[in-house]
Amino acid sequence: MFFSKKKTEMVARAEALPGRSVQISTASEHFVFHRPLTPDVPEGMAAAMFGMGCFWGVERMFWKLPGVWLTMAGYAGGYTPNPTYEEVCTGKTGHNEVVRLVFDPAEISYEALLKVFWEGHDPTQGMRQGNDMGTQYRSGIYAYDAAQRAAAEASKAAFQGRLEAAGYGAITTEILEAPEFYFAEGYHQQYLAKNPGGYCGLGGTGVTCPIGTAA
């Protein structure tokens, strides 16, 4: 697949695709957990959102964790309302491929999720992840409150030192207040559970993130 330089540069808001006022169709049930696939956060639980490259592999990474109640693939961080996958792939929506989680803080901490985030991909690659190139594959942490934002910034600072010691460059991860989340199409939801031999281009750096440890 060929990529133009434009696909690795964020589109301007004025040049973004118009999108639509209605939500696109998606799955009604989580294929792995067999729970309703909704954006609702049950009482006592919390939400988190990450972008780490192709959302197929990212979602699988998180649904395997104890304490994660629900995962969902979607788009966030751009301008186009209710985008389709085809539109996101043009680079003209500004959206990132993201995975939104609902988790139980009594079973798994946000810091533990951040550790999986940092170690599960290479956060120094800018607008790409491995062979996947484009703004939709950028690294991002989208915080739902001030505590998540502070934890994300602290973990970034801690991991940067480890990466530099291993010969890597600067982290390019964007850390932002969580933007609106748009569900991806039904076939993207839990894709690698439905297609176990499917593509997953994720690869970490092999560097351990010290968050949540004494280091």
C-alpha positions in Angstrom: 0.0 0.0 0.0 1.3 3.4 -0.9 1.1 6.4 1.5 1.4 10.1 0.6 3.2 12.5 2.9 -0.3 14.1 3.4 -1.4 11.0 5.3 1.3 11.6 8.0 0.3 15.3 8.4 -2.7 16.3 10.5 -5.5 17.6 8.3 -6.7 21.2 9.1 -10.1 21.5 10.6 -11.3 23.5 7.6 -10.2 20.8 5.2 -11.6 17.8 7.1 -14.4 15.6 5.7 -17.9 16.7 6.7 -19.0 13.3 8.1 -22.7 12.9 9.2 -25.1 13.6 12.0 -26.0 10.0 12.7 -23.9 7.2 14.2 -22.7 4.5 11.9 -23.8 1.0 12.6 -21.7 -1.2 14.9 -22.0 -4.4 16.8 -24.6 -4.7 19.6 -22.7 -7.3 21.7 -19.0 -7.7 22.7 -17.8 -10.9 21.0 -15.5 -12.0 23.8 -17.4 -10.8 26.9 -20.9 -11.3 25.6 -22.0 -8.0 27.2 -23.9 -5.2 25.5 -21.4 -3.0 23.5 -22.3 0.4 24.8 -20.3 3.5 26.0 -22.0 3.3 29.4 -19.7 3.1 32.5 -21.3 1.0 35.3 -21.2 2.5 38.8 -17.8 1.8 40.4 -16.0 1.4 37.1 -14.0 3.8 35.0 -13.1 4.5 31.4 -9.8 4.8 29.6 -8.8 5.4 26.0 -5.6 4.7 24.1 -4.3 4.9 20.6 -1.3 2.6 19.8 -1.6 1.8 16.1 -4.0 -0.6 14.4 -6.9 -1.0 16.9 -7.3 -4.7 16.2 -4.2 -5.7 18.1 -4.6 -3.0 20.7 -8.1 -4.2 21.7 -6.9 -7.8 22.1 -4.1 -6.6 24.3 -6.5 -5.0 26.7 -9.4 -7.5 26.7 -7.1 -10.1 28.1 -6.4 -8.2 31.2 -8.1 -9.1 34.5 -10.3 -6.2 35.6 -11.1 -5.0 32.1 -14.9 -5.2 31.8 -15.4 -4.0 28.2 -13.3 -2.9 25.2 -14.4 -1.2 22.0 -12.7 -0.1 18.8 -13.3 3.3 17.4 -12.1 6.7 16.3 -11.3 9.8 18.3 -9.2 13.0 18.2 -10.3 14.3 14.9 -12.8 16.7 13.4 -15.2 14.6 11.3 -18.4 13.6 13.1 -19.3 9.9 12.9 -16.6 8.9 10.5 -16.4 5.7 8.6 -13.3 3.5 8.4 -12.8 4.4 4.8 -12.9 8.1 5.6 -10.5 7.8 8.5 -8.1 5.9 6.2 -7.9 8.9 3.8 -6.2 10.9 6.6 -8.9 13.6 6.0 -10.8 13.2 9.3 -8.0 13.8 11.8 -9.1 10.8 13.8 -6.9 8.3 15.5 -7.7 4.5 15.7 -8.4 4.1 19.4 -9.6 1.5 21.9 -11.9 2.6 24.7 -11.9 0.5 27.9 -14.3 0.1 30.8 -12.4 -1.3 33.8 -12.8 -2.0 37.4 -10.3 0.1 39.4 -10.6 -2.4 42.3 -9.1 -5.1 40.1 -6.7 -3.2 37.8 -5.3 0.2 38.3 -5.0 2.9 35.6 -1.2 2.8 36.1 -1.3 -0.9 35.2 -3.1 0.0 32.0 -0.5 2.7 31.3 2.3 0.1 31.7 0.6 -2.1 29.1 0.2 0.9 26.8 3.8 2.0 26.9 5.3 -1.5 26.6 2.8 -2.7 23.9 4.0 -0.4 21.1 6.8 2.0 20.1 5.7 5.5 21.2 8.6 7.2 19.4 7.4 6.7 15.8 5.2 9.8 15.2 2.4 9.3 12.7 3.0 5.6 12.3 3.3 2.3 14.0 5.5 -0.2 12.3 4.5 -0.6 8.7 1.2 1.2 9.3 1.6 4.8 8.3 -0.7 7.8 8.8 -2.2 10.0 11.4 -4.7 7.3 12.4 -1.8 5.2 13.8 -0.4 7.9 16.2 0.3 7.1 19.8 -2.1 8.8 22.2 -3.4 8.7 25.7 -6.8 10.4 26.2 -7.5 11.1 29.8 -11.0 11.2 31.4 -10.0 13.2 34.4 -7.2 15.2 36.0 -5.8 12.1 37.9 -5.5 10.1 34.6 -3.8 13.1 32.9 -1.3 13.4 35.8 -0.6 9.6 35.8 -0.1 9.7 32.0 2.3 12.6 32.2 4.3 11.0 35.0 4.5 7.6 33.2 5.7 9.3 30.0 8.5 11.1 31.9 9.5 7.8 33.6 9.5 5.8 30.4 11.3 8.4 28.4 14.4 7.9 30.5 14.3 4.2 30.0 13.9 4.6 26.2 16.8 7.0 25.9 19.0 4.6 27.8 18.0 1.9 25.3 18.9 4.1 22.3 15.4 5.4 21.4 14.4 8.9 20.6 11.8 11.2 22.0 8.3 10.0 22.8 5.7 11.4 20.4 2.6 10.3 22.3 -0.1 12.9 22.5 -1.7 13.2 26.0 -5.0 15.0 25.8 -8.4 15.3 27.5 -10.5 12.5 26.2 -12.3 13.7 23.0 -15.6 12.3 21.7 -15.4 8.6 20.9 -17.0 7.2 17.8 -17.6 3.5 17.5 -15.9 1.7 14.5 -17.9 -0.6 12.3 -19.1 -3.9 13.7 -16.6 -6.0 11.8 -13.7 -4.1 13.6 -15.0 -4.9 17.1 -13.0 -7.7 18.7 -11.6 -8.4 15.2 -8.8 -10.8 16.3 -11.2 -12.9 18.3 -13.3 -13.4 15.2 -10.2 -13.8 13.0 -7.4 -15.3 15.2 -5.0 -15.4 12.3 -5.7 -11.8 11.3 -3.1 -9.0 10.9 -1.6 -7.4 13.9 1.3 -5.0 13.3 1.9 -4.1 16.9 5.4 -4.5 18.4 6.9 -3.0 21.6 10.4 -1.7 22.1 11.3 -4.4 24.7 11.9 -1.6 27.2 10.2 -2.0 30.6 8.1 0.9 31.9 8.9 1.6 35.5 5.4 2.8 36.4 4.0 1.0 39.4 7.4 -0.4 40.4 9.9 0.8 42.9 12.3 1.8 40.2 
